[in-house]
Each structure stands twice: as structure tokens, then as C-alpha cells.
Amino acid sequence: MDMVSAFFYNLFMTVGAIVFAPALFVKAILTPKYRNRSGKRLGFALGARPGGSAPALPRIWVHALSVGEVASARNLVQELRRNYPQGIIIFSAATRSGESFARAILREHVDCFAPFPFDLLWSVKRLVSWVKPDLFVLVETDFWPNFLRELNRRGIPCLLVNGRVSESSLVRYRRFRWLFRPLFNSFQALAMQTEQDAISMRQLGVDPARLAVLGNLKYDAALSGSCVKAGLDRAALQIPEQALVWVAGSTHRGEEEIIFAAFQKLARSCANLFLVVAPRNVERGAELAAMAARRGLSAFRRSLGGAGEGSVLILDTLGELSSVYDLCDVAFVGGSLVPERGHNPLEPAVYGKPVLFGPFMEDFAEISRDLLAVGGARQVHDAEGLCAGLSLLLADPAERERTGRQAQGLIASRRGVTEAHIALIRGILARGARG
């Protein structure tokens, strides 16, 4: 970003901060859960520096946007800890849900969970000075001009991992090329998921020497996640032992009504069918329980604990969906029947479960294409298609087993992506040490 662009960007950010400051202040006062987090993102009350003054090296700062990107980074963070046992690993997530999820799955591998700064010059400078990383690793997306510019100014190498460029993102990047091209070129290396992603970056003017195609970290993350169990079984969730279990995971508004209607229809011919609905926003548990009740369905919420009764479980908790996928007979991955860009179909597929998803899978376009190509998933386009796909799978155990086996085989064939990223990180850190 040149000086003129930087000036106008910071003018915009400053004016925006002034205009919205009263609303943000009121929100912080009324909702204490935001108060401490917002202050730290501004660079206040940071506490002791991560790792103190210990000479342990390197200091690696990994940042992910939200829950999906945190999940992608899980295996990479674990391998960083294994390869750099004396290093300091700092992890940040932009969203509150992402931070909560990171604390749940990465606490044994990370030295510090840091706030990620608002992209105001002074807050960026305070946070970067506090962390003092030797390397910054960005997972997939969350590009901020002042933050990247400050890292570059201090000579701190930046690496983009699991990079992807969706069709809608490419349109936006082209429209604001003056902003995004220098942002992308501020990375010492950009590890893209596919060759097409790399081609898109070259078309945007990114230096080809900075680009590498290393594959999708989500494949290794799925394998790693399947080894991390929450200790759940059907009894713990009050699921009848002989039930056929359908899990609808990471659902959004507009999908649950379709799911409940499909469940009612399918239950007429499958009396032992049990439904688990896991909303993407776990705070919607009460809303979904009321929605089910209006349809005459007996539903209970996982977050309330205790004994539950009914044929519908609302899984309104964090960190348990992966283990619950392991208990199901068939899975539907949400955010895909409504235009929410989809969620990760590998999460159930890694357990050998047949997967269904809708037409809106932009954020997982490569993975969904791969699963469909090997017969490891089915794509549905509406409520009728969802019913038909589920009915076929629920009625045919052999087809469920075949579909799940194909999905597992695909995931196993994509092993090794994390190791390729670790090799790239080693090279970057070695060049920094020599410099």
C-alpha cells in the first residue's frame, strides 16, 4: 500500500473509530464479555509478554479468523510444537467464538492466546511490540493493511497458509486491486491450496516467486481431529442405542426449519430415527428448541445438562460436534442450503460417515468437489432433495458404508500437507536467522 493509499485508509479507520466509539462503549458496558476482549484488542491491559524475556526461539504468532480457520490450523500448531519444543507459540483468533474454540483444542500446544489488534496504527504497534514475533502465520484469510505493513516495517516475515481464492473473493480483490495486491505481496510466501488459487493470485499481480501450492490443511486437520475425542457416547447424549442417528452440523437460520420438516417426514417410515442439530451459533439453542416445539417435536438441549427426553437433541455446545459425528449414521453439513458458503464436510467424512450438503459450498469448493468425485458425499439442492438423499442412505446400510469408506479413502490419500507447510516454515525461519 503506497503512502497516499495508507493515508486515506487510516483517515477512514480513524473517522470510523470516532463515529462508532460511543456504540462500542455502550456495548462493552452492557455486555461484560466484550469489555476485556475489546480493551486488549486496543492494546490495553496486556499483562506479561508471552514467554517473558526467555531466550527461547523462535517466537511464532499464528492467527486464524474464526472457528473454521482455527480447525484448519489445529494440526499445523501441533506440528509446530513438536518441531520447536523450546519455541514460543502465540495464537490469536479474530472472533470470540474462534478464540473460545482455540482455547478448547489448542491449550496444550500454545504458550499464549493473544488478542488480535483492531487495525488502528497505535493498537497494532502496541500488540506487535508486546508479542515481538519472529514469524507471523496467517491461516486462510483476515487481511489487515496496518497490521501487515507494521510487520513488514519491522522486518518480521509473514506467511499465508491454506490460502484460497473463491470466485466471489476474486471479484472483490480485482475491484480493489490497489489495496489487495500490496497486501498479498507483503507476505514472504503464500501457500495456496490449489493450482487454480495460485493462478488467481498471479492474475492479481502477486509475485510468482512468493507462491507455493501445498494443498489443503483441512485434510490433515480432519485426521488429527478424529484422534481428539470429547469422551462422548450415545448414553452420555441420551441417544437410544438402537436409534439411527442423523446429525445436522453447523446449521444456520433458514436451514433448521427444512431439517425439522425433513425429520418429521422421515420419521414416519423410520420410527427409530434420532436427530442431532448443532447450530453454528451455539447461543441459538433456546431458539431452536422453541422452533422444534412449535412443530410438535420433543427436543432437549445439551447445554442444559441432565437427563433429556425426546427424539431431537440440540447440540448447543462448543467442541463436541466432531465427537458426535463419530456417533451418527448419516450427516448433513450446514451453511450450504442457505447462502452461507458452507462448512467443512471432512469433519464427518473422516469417521467414515456418508455426508450430504447443499449447493452453497464456496468456502469448501475443492473439498466438496473431491468428495463428490469419489462418491464420498451427495449434494442436494432443496428440502425435497435432502429428504430423498437421507431416505436412500437411511434405508441402505451397505450404501452408507460404501459412501463413508470412499470419503475416508480420499482423506487418507491427502496426508502430508502439514509436513510440507512445516518445511516451508523451517526455510523462512532459517533465512531470517541468517539475515
N, C-alpha and C positions, 0 to 999 in steps of 0.2 A: 504494500500500500504506500503510494507516494505521499509527500508532505501535505499536498493540498487535500487529497482524499482523507488522510488521517485527521487533518484539521476539522473538516466538515463532519466526519464520523464522530469525533469527540465532542464537537459542538452539539450534535444531535443527542448523544448519550447524556451529556450534562443537562441539557434542557429537559430531556425525558426524566432524568432522575429528580430534577426540581419539581416538575409537574406532578409526578406520581408519588413523591415523598410523603405527602400527607396521608394518602390512601394506604401506603405501605406501613406507615407508622401506626395508623389505627388498626390495621390487620394484625400487626405484631402485638399491640396491646391486648386486643381481644382474643388472640389465639397464641398462647404462650409457646406452643410447639414451634412456631415460626420465629419467635423473638431471638433465641440464642443462635439459631442457624443463620438468620439474616445478618446479625451482628458480625459473626465470624466471616461470612462471605464479603463483608465490607472491610475486613482486616482487623477487627477489634477482638480483644479477649481471646487471643490465640493460644495462650499458655506457652509451655516449654517447647522449644524447637524439636521436631521429630528426630529421635536418635541422639539428642543433646549435642555435645561437642565431640562425641566419639569419632575417631578417625576412620571408622568402618566405611568402606566404599564397595560398590557405588551407591549413590542415592538415586533411586528410580521412582518417578512420580507417574502413576498410571491413572488415567481419567476416563470415565465412562458416563454417558448421558443419563441413562435410566436403567430400569430392570433388565431389559433385553440385552443392552450392551454390557452390563455387569455380568450376566450369564455367559456372554461370549468370552469375557476376559478371565473367567474362573481358571481354566487350565493354564493359561499363559502366566497368571500370577503364581500359581502353584509351582510351575517350572522355573520361574524367576527365583523363587525362594530356594528351590533345590540347587540351582546353578550358582546362586550368590547367597550362601547361608550367612555370611557376615555383612551383607549389604543392608541398606535401609530401604524398605519398600513403603511408599506412601500411596494411598488410594483415595480418589475422590469421585463423587457422583454428583451430577447437577441437580437431580430431583431428590426429594425427600424419600420417596419410595425406593429409588435406586440406592440411596445411602443405607436405608434400613436393610435391604436385601444384601448389599455388600457386607454389612456387619454380620449378617447371619451366616454367610457362606465362606467369607474370606478372613475371619478374625484370627485364625490360626496361622495365616501366611503373611499378614500385613503388620507392619510396625506402627502405622498411624493412619487413621481415617481423617483426611484433611478436608476443610471446606474448599469449594472451588469459587474463585472470586467473581463478583459481578464485574463486567468488562469496563470498569471505570479506572482510569490511569492510576490513581492513588491506591485503590484497593488491590489492583493487580500487582503493583510494586511491593506492597506490604506482604501479600501472600507468597510471591516468588522469593522475596528476601527471607521469609520465615522458613520455607521448605528448602531452598537452595539445592535444587536437583542437579544431578549430573546428566540426566536424560529424562525427557518428558515423552510419555507414550499415550497417544490418543486412540481410543477404541471406536472405530467406525465414523463417528460424526460428533459435532459440537464445536464448531469453528468460531473463535472469537479474535478479532483483529488486534486489540490492545494486548491481550494475553500472549498471543504468538509473537507479536512484534517485540514485546519485552523479553521473552525468552531468547529471541534472535539477537537482540541488542546485547545481552549478557553472554552470548556465545554458547548457550545451552542447546544441545541438539534435540530436535523434535522428530518423532517417528509416528506416522499414522499406520495403524494395524487394522486388518479386516476391512479395508477401505472398499466402498461400493458407491456406484452412481446409478440411481434409479432414473427412469425416464423423466419423471416429474422434477427430480433434483437437477438433471442435466439442463432442462429448460430454464430453471432458476439460475443455475450457475452461468449459463450463456448470457442471460439478461443482465446479470450483474458481474460480468467478467472482470471489470475493473477492480472489483472488490475481492473476488474469489481466486483469481489467478495468482496474485501475490501471496494470498493466504496459503494456497497449496504449495507454492514454491518456497515457502518458509520452512517446510519440512525437509530434513536431510534425506529422508527416504519415505516413500509411500508404498506400503504393502497392500496390494489390491487383491480382491477375492478372485476375479476372473480376468481373462484377457480382454473381454469387452469393457470392463471397468477401466483397465489401463488405456485402452483406445480412447475412451471418453475423456480421460484426463489429458491425454496428448492433444486431443482436439481443443481442449480448453487452454492450451498453451503451457502445460506443465512440462518441465524439462524431462525428457525420456530417461536420462541417466538417474533420475531420482526414483523411478518406478520399478516395482518388482511385483510379479504375480505369484503369490504364495498359497492361495486357496483360502477357504473359509474356516476360521477358528471355531465356528459353531459345531463342526463335526467332532473335533476333539473335545470341545466343551460338553457335548452330549454324552460322550463316552465317560468323561470324568464325572459328570453329574450323576450318572447312573450308579456310581460307586458310593455316592453320598446319600445315605438314606436317613429319613427322619424317624425311623423306628416305628412306622405305622403298619397296621394290618387291618383287615376288614373289621375285626372285632372292635378295634380302637375307634373306628369311624361309625360303628353301629350299622354296618352293611351286612345284610344276611349272607351267610356263607355260600348258599346255592344261587344267589342272585346273578343275573347278567348285568354287568356294570358298564354304563355309558358315562364317560367323563367329557364334559364340555368345558374346556380350559381357556382362560384369558378372554372371557366374553366381554362384549361392550353393549351399551344401550342400543336397542333395536334388534339384538340377537336373542336375548333371553325369552322374549315373547314367542319367537319362532321355535326356540328349543323346547319350551314348556308345551307348546301346541303339538310338536312332533312327539314328545314323550307321551302325552295323553293318547295320541293316535296309536303309537307303537305298543303301548301297554295293553291295548285291547286284545292283541294277538300274542303278547309276550308278558304273561302275568307276573313273572319274577324279575322284571326289568327294574333296575335301580339307577337313578340319575344323580350325578355329582356336577354341580355348576360352580365353577371357580371364576368369579368376576375379576377382570383385570384390576379394577379399583376395589380393594377389599372393604373399603368403607361403605360399599353399596349393599352389604349383607342384609340389612333390615329391609331395604327397598325390594330386593329380590324375594325375600321371604313373604312380603306382603303381596307381591306380584303372583307368586305361586298360590297363595291362599285365595286370591280372587278367582283363580281357575279351579278351585276346589282341590288343589294338591296339598298333601301333608308334607311340609318341609321343615327342616331344622337346621340351625346354624352351627358350624364348627367353632366359631369364636366364643360362643356362649358356654361351651364345655358341657359336662354332664351327659346324662343319657338322652338320646334323641329318638324320636319315633317318626316314621314316615318313609316314603319311598324317594324323597328328594333331599339331598344334603347340599347346603350352601357352604362351599369351602371359602369362607371369608377370612383367611389367614395367609400370612406370608411364609414362603419357604417350604410349603408342604405339597404343592401341586405335582412336582416331579415324582415323589413317592406314591402319590395317589394314581398317577398314570400307570405305575407299575401294577396296580391292583385292578385295572379296568380290563374290559373285553374289547372295547372299541372307543376311539377318542375323536372328538371334534375340536379343532383349534380355532379359537375365535378371532375377532378383529378382521374377519375375512368375508362374512356375509354382509357387512356394512363397510363403507369405505374408510377403514382404519389401518390399512396397509398390512394387516396380518400379523401373526405371531409364529413362534418357532415350532414347526411340525416335527423337528427332530426329538423334542422332549418326550413325546410318547413313542416315537418310532424306535428309539434306542432300546426300549423294553420289548420290542417285537410286537407292538400293538398296531392294528390297522388304523390309519389316520384319514379323516375327512377334513376338508377345508373349503372355504368359499372362493369366489373369483378375485377377491381383493387381497393379493399376496405380494404387493410390491416390495416390501422390505425383506421378503424371503423368496424372491423370484427364482434365483438359481436353485435353491434347495427344493422348492416345490416342483420345479421342472424335473430335477433329478429323481425325486421320489415318484412322480407320475411316470417317468420314462421306464423305471424298473418295475412298475406295478406295485410299489410300496405305499401308495396313497390313492385316494379318489377325490376329485374336485367336484363340488356341487354348486349350483348357481342360484338356488332359491329354496323355499321351505319344502316344496314338493320333492326336489332333488335330494334334500337332506333326509327326508323320510324314506325315500326309495333306497338310497345308499345304505342307511342304517339297517333297514329291514333285511336287505340281502345279506349283510355281514352278520347280523344277529341270528339269522336262520341257518347259517352255514359255518360251523366251526372250522372246517377244512379251509375254507376261503379266508377266514380270519387268520389262521395260522400261516397260510401261504403269503398273504399280503404283508403280515408282520415280519416274516422271515426275509422277504425281499428288501424291506426297509432296513433291517439290521445289517444285511449284507452290504448295502450301499454305504452305510456309516462306517463299517469296518474297512471298506476299501479306501476311505479317505483319511486314514490315520497319517500322522506325521506332519500336519500343518503347524502345530505348535513348535516342533523341533526346528522347522525352517525359520520361524519367527525368532526363536532364541538365537540361532546362528546369526541372523541379521543384527540383533541387538548386541551380541558379542562384538561384531565387527565395528559397529558405531561407537561403542564404549572404548574399544581398543584404539580407534583413531583419535578419540577425544583425549585419551591418556597420553598418546604420543604427542598430541598438539600442545 
